[in-house]
Amino acid sequence: MSVSVENLATFCHSVLLAVGADAATARDCTASILHGTTHGVDSHGVRLLPHYAKALQGGRLNKTPQLSFTRTRAGSGMLNGDNAQGARATYAAMDHACDLASEAGVGAVGIANSSHFGPAGAYAMRAVERGMLALVTCNSDSFVRLHDGAARFHGTNPLSIACPTSGDPWLLDMATSAVPYNRVELYRSTGTSLPPGVASDESGVDTPDPNLVEMLAPLGGAFGFKGAGLGGVAEILSAVLTGMKLSPDIAPMGGPDFSTPRGMGAFVIALDPAAFAGAELVQAGITRYLDLLRNSPAQPDTRIMAPGDREWDVARERRVKGIILDPVTAAAFAELSETLSVPLQS
């Protein structure tokens, strides 16, 4: 099923309003998942809409959260998300971080009482739109084994870092697991085998069968201690600094309880180039860096890409050609459309 970006945005926004989300939640949730899908991060795109709708209807997510921000130092603060859908809290936190950075050069905001926020890169891009560099991270319920481990420990604990340029931003958006769990679900939907070494069965043994996956491997394959270490970085920033739950203590994303808030944390940082070498010099430096990177000698039949280059290419194509929904997502959207009387135009 192929749907235009505009019609997909209208459908997602309408569904969220139909299940009772307030206008700000519907706006921010739609923006975040559309960022994921438009840029080819399908695991954290519109396929999450049915999950968010269920969590809003069940009470896990506050439909009308009252966010509160406390400035703790010149360049730091805490945002209480009031159990909001994660995009609502994280966009707000990044806005505050940018305001702090405009004054102090650096703005760091911890987020408390939030929930699953989808694609981390969406929030890093909010800072880029204001001419700032950004870092975004969160933790999530345990699904990633440690290096040489045979049990779930960290969440997929993403990291996103972005830098504005004169063209497409430099945008890194990655899980610290070998793949995100939503990618496993996407592969189940499409009947695709997983790459080797990215996921394990209930005994911690690697499996390519997405239907047998009980845990993910940390990023790095044989050198997975690096991915496990990065997962720990996300854990410390998102949970320890914010006073929120560690990954092993967070209720599973998939339920069965969809009525109890999950008490998740996240963390965002904004950096104002003007407070360092200066906006013009920073812009010249990133331009030079990307020019050298993209023109570096490549192996045969390959292309050197900076983080984000693939995503910008996909976004340009999808805005013209539309977005093809995977079978499971298409079926879930059809059910939402019928149940909530919200039409989905192609």
N, C-alpha and C positions, 0 to 999 in steps of 0.2 A: 504494500500500500504506500503510495507516494503522496506527500502533503507539502504544500508550500510552507516556508518558514512563518509567514504572516498568519496563515490559517491555523498552524500548529500553536502559535503563541495565543491566538484568540481562544482556541479550544482549552488550552491549559489554564488560562486566566479564568475562563468561564466556569470550568469544573471546580476550581478552588473557591470561587465565590459561591458556587452552588452548594458546597459542603459546609459553608458557614465561615470561611476565612475572611478576615477583614481586608479592606482594600490594600493596605500596605503589605500584608502577608501574601496576598495573591499576586501583587506586583513583583515583589522581590523573589518569591519562589519561581514564578514564571521566568523572570530574567535569568536566574541561575541555571535552571535546567535547559533553557533555550541556548544559553552560552555553551553548555556541554554538547548538546546535539548539533548545533550549527557548526561547531568547530571540530566535530568528529570524535568527541569524547562521549561516545554513545552509552558507555557503561554508567555515566553520571548525568545523563540527559533526561529527555522526556519520559523514558521508560520508568523513571522514579515517580511519576505523577500518581499512579494508582496507590503506591505505598504512602505518599504524603496525604492523599485524600483519606485513606483508611485511618492514618494516625490522627488526622484532624477530627474525623468523625468519632473515633474511639475515645478521644480525650487525652491521648499521649501528648499531643501538641495543643498549645493554647491558641484558640482561634482569634482572640483579641488581646494579645500580650501588651503589657505596659512596660516598655523597656526603660531602664534607668541607668544613667551614666554617672560615675563618680571620678573626678580628676584627682589622682593621688599624688602626682608630682608635676613638674613643668612639662614633661614629655611622656607621662604615663597615666593610665586610668583603667578602670574596670567597668564593664558593661554587664548588667544583669538582664538576661534575655527573657526572664519570666516564662520559661518553657516554650518559647516561640519556635516556629519552624526555623531551621538553621540559617537559611538565607536571610530571613528578616533580621536576625540578630547580627549576622556577620557583615552584611552591607552597612548596617548602622555603626558597628564597631570600626569598620574601615573609614567611614566618614569622620568619626571622632579622631581616629589616628591621624588622618590627613590634617585635620584642624590643629591638632597638637604639633604636628611636624611643621606646619606653617609658622608656628611661633618658636618652637624649641629646636627645630631641625630634625628631630626624631619623635615619632609618635608610636608608642607601644600600648596596645589595649588587650587585656585579658577578657575573655568572655565566659561568663558563668551561666548555668541553667539554660543551656541551648540544646540543640538536637542535631541530627544528621544534616550536613549543609550542602551535600552534592559536590559540584566541581570547585575545588579550591581556587583555580585560576580565575573564576568569575570575580572573586573579591580582590585579587591582586590587580585585575584590570580596572577596578574602580579607582585605585590609587593612580594607575598609569594615566587615566583620563584627567587627573589633576596634576600631571607632570611629575609624579613621584615614583620612586622605586618602592617595592613592597615585598613583604614575606607574609604568607598565610599558612597556618597549620591547624590541625585538630587531631584528637585521638578518637577511637571508636571501639566497639565491643570486640573482644578477643577473637581473632580468626587467623592470625599469622603465627606460625611456630618460630621459635628462636633458631639460630644457627645450630645445627646438629640436634635440635629439639624434636620431640615427637608429640607435642601438645600445643594447643592454642595459647598464645600469650598476648602479643600486641594486637591492636587493630591494624587496619591497612594504613592508618596514620599518614595522610598525604602531606606533601610540602609543595607550595607554589611560590616562586620568586619571579618578579616581573620588573622590567626596566623600559621606560619610554625611549623611543628612537625617532628619527625623522620619518620613518616608514612604519612597517609592522613592528609592534613591540617584541622585545625579547621576552619570551614567556615559558618558564619551566613549570609544569604541573604534573606531579608524579606521586604515585603511591610508594610507600617504602616496602611494600610487599612486591613480589615478583610480578604479579598482576593484581588489580583490584578484584574483590569478590563479585562485584556487579559484572565484571567481564566474564567470570565463570557462568553467571546466570544468562548472560547474553549468548555464550557458546552453547549452553543447554538449549536455549530457544532455537538456535540455528543449526543444531546438530553437528557442531564443529569440535574437533579434538583440540585439546590444549597443547601448547608447546611443551617440550620436555622440561622437567625440573622446576615448574612454577607452582605446583599444587600437590597435596598429599592426601591419602585416604585416612581412615580413622586410626591407623597404626603409625602414621607419619611417613609412610612409604609413597614415593612419587607415583602419580598416575596421570595419564593424558585424558582420562574419561571424566568430563565435567560432572557426570551423574554420580561419581564416586568421591568427589572432593569433600573433605571434612575440614581441611585447613589449607592455608596458603604458605608458600615458602617465602622467606625474606628475600629482598632484592639482592642479586649478586651471584646466584648459583653456588658454585664451590666456594665463593668468597662472600657468602651470605652474612658473615659477621658484620660486614659494612652496612648491609640493609637493616640488620637488627639494631645496629648502633644508631642509624638514622631514625628508625622507628622510636628509639628511646629519646632522641632529641624532641620529636613531636610530642611524645608522652610528657616530658618534663615541662615543655612550654605550655601545652594545652591543659594538662591536668594538675600538675604539681604547682605551677605558678598561679593557677586560678582557683585552687582549692576544690577542684571537681574530682570526679571518679576516675580511677585508673582503668585501663581497658578491661582487666579481668573482672571489674566490679560493675561494668555497664551492662544493663539488660540487653539481650539480643535484639538486633534491628528487626529481625523477622518475626518477633513475637514469641509466644502466643499472646502476651499481654500488650494490648494497644491502648490501655487506659491510664497507665502510670508513666509520668515523665521520666526521662532517662538520665537527667542530670549531667549532661555532657559539657565539656569545656572546649575552647578554641583560643587562638592567639593570632593577632595581626600586628604587623609593624609597617609604618610608612616612613620613608626617608626623603627629605627635600634636598635635591641636588644643590640648590643655592646655598645650603648650609655647609657644604663640603668644598669641593674644588670650584664650585660655581656652575650654574645651569649650562652655560655655553661650553665650558671646558668638558663637562661630563657628556654633553651631547656629542662633541667632537670625538671624545674617547670611545663611546659606544659605536659611533659610526665607523671609526677606524677599525675597531675590534671586529665588527660584523663583516666589513669589507675583507679583512684578512681571512676570517673564518670561512666565508662562503667561497672565496677564491683559492682556498687551500687545495692542493692536489688530491683528487679523489681516486678511489679504486675503480677499475673498469666497470662501466654500466651503473655507476652510482652517482649520487649527488650529495654534496656536503650541505647540511641544513643546520641552522641555529635552532635552539628550542623555540617552538611556536611556529616555525615555517610551515610544517605540515598542516597545522591547525588553520593557519590563515588561508592556505591553498584550498583546504576542504570547505571552509566557510564561504569563500568566493564561489565555489562550484555549487554548493547547496543552496545558496541564496538565489541562484539562477534556475537550477534543475529541481529543487525541492528535496525533501527528505523521505527516504524509504524506511518505513517502520518494520521492525522485525516481527515475526508472526505472533509471539506472545504479547508484545506491546500493542499490536493492532487489535488483537482479541480483547485485551483489557480496556482499550479505548472504546471499542464498540459497546462493551458492557456499561462503561461509565456514561457513554452517550445516551444509551437507552434508559438507564436507571435514573439519570439526572435530567433527562430531556435537554441535553446540550448537543447541538449538531456539530459534526466534524466535517468540514469541507475539504476537498482534496486540493 
